[in-house]
Amino acid sequence: MSDWHKSSYSGGSNECVEVREHSAGADVRDTQNRELGQLSFVSKDWVALLSALRHIDE
């Protein structure tokens, strides 16, 4: 499993999320509240979420 990294969608603020991609999908957590756990996405849902976020910028 990969290491956690700051999401490129977080911009430069201190209010960001971290992402950890893996073969089954990805996990997402709030950087400031790591102790609250994470959201886990299976691969097809992760791809769909990223696609939807990319279309917001268009």
Secondary structure, DSSP 8 states (H G I E B T S, - for coil): ----EE-GGGTTSS--EEEEEETTEEEEEEGGGGGG--EEEEHHHHHHHHHHHHHHT-
